[in-house]
Amino acid sequence: MRARKPIGVFDSGLGGLSIIREVRKILPRESIAYFGDLAHLPYGIKSTEQIRQFSLQNADFLVRLGVKLLVVACNSSSSAAFKWLQRRVPVPVVDVIQPVVREAAKVTRTGRIAVIGTSATIESGAYPRALLELNRRFQITVQPCPLFVPLVEEGWRHDRIAESVVKKYLIPVKNKRPDVLILGCTHYPLLKPMIRKVLGPGIRLLDAVKPATEEIKSTLIRLGLQTGQRGDGKMHIYLSDRPRNFIRVGEQFLGEKLTHVHQVHLS
């Protein structure tokens, strides 16, 4: 019976939909409960204490809905609260940092790895720590990109404003000559075409989408939680504030109608 319950996913906004899209492709029978904390967006400029508080509220809400697995799709939450949440929620928890770090360590040829993320993620040092635990010889460049999340939330991904901002942040990164760039925020894959345009073909772009989805799949299999139901799973989206651009941009990105969207208020 527990295996039929949904997978719970939370993010500060619509960035986590990048993972949802992959989950629905790889695990189409799984139902999903997604929580977007629009009321407190963006997390990346907030303190560790605030991020933990919001993350626990999000997790508690999804647990009350009856989810069988919790996915922390927000890098700021993963860096500040992942292990903290593991000790506080009664379901398995998957983060987005460890899976992509393992992938980066596997594919780099030069050992020069760059990481971009929100200010909170970069200041936490979570990515360098995780990378250096795998190989102390890695040369790591980090760059906070706090304006990327607002660009994505507004749907400004392909215009001159986006190109100017991406150049401002990433030309200094390019000059460090990494061969791998980790997109350390689930919003950032939506800017991937512009990032690739600015950086050119010589740098491999990695995000958490596929590695995290594989981690979700393997965790479900390991714990015997894969659904046995037939047909496509259902998706319900819960938002802590009015949707604004969420539905429009989310539908463009997912390529499907968002029909079950609910606004909720967390105490």
HELIX and SHEET records of a PDB file:
HELIX    1   1 ARG A    2  ARG A    4  5                                   3    
HELIX    2   2 LEU A   17  ILE A   26  1                                  10    
HELIX    3   3 LEU A   38  HIS A   40  5                                   3    
HELIX    4   4 TYR A   43  ILE A   45  5                                   3    
HELIX    5   5 THR A   48  LEU A   65  1                                  18    
HELIX    6   6 ASN A   75  GLN A   86  1                                  12    
HELIX    7   7 ILE A   97  VAL A  107  1                                  11    
HELIX    8   8 SER A  119  SER A  124  1                                   6    
HELIX    9   9 ALA A  126  LEU A  134  1                                   9    
HELIX   10  10 PHE A  148  GLU A  154  1                                   7    
HELIX   11  11 ARG A  160  LYS A  174  1                                  15    
HELIX   12  12 TYR A  188  LEU A  191  5                                   4    
HELIX   13  13 LYS A  192  LEU A  199  1                                   8    
HELIX   14  14 VAL A  209  ARG A  222  1                                  14    
HELIX   15  15 PHE A  246  LEU A  254  1                                   9    
SHEET    1   A 6 VAL A  93  VAL A  94  0                                        
SHEET    2   A 6 LEU A  69  VAL A  72  1                                        
SHEET    3   A 6 ILE A   7  ASP A  11  1                                        
SHEET    4   A 6 ILE A  32  GLY A  36  1                                        
SHEET    5   A 6 MET A 235  LEU A 239  1                                        
SHEET    6   A 6 VAL A 261  GLN A 263  1                                        
SHEET    1   B 4 GLN A 139  PRO A 144  0                                        
SHEET    2   B 4 ARG A 112  GLY A 117  1                                        
SHEET    3   B 4 VAL A 180  GLY A 184  1                                        
SHEET    4   B 4 ARG A 204  ASP A 207  1                                        
END                                                                             
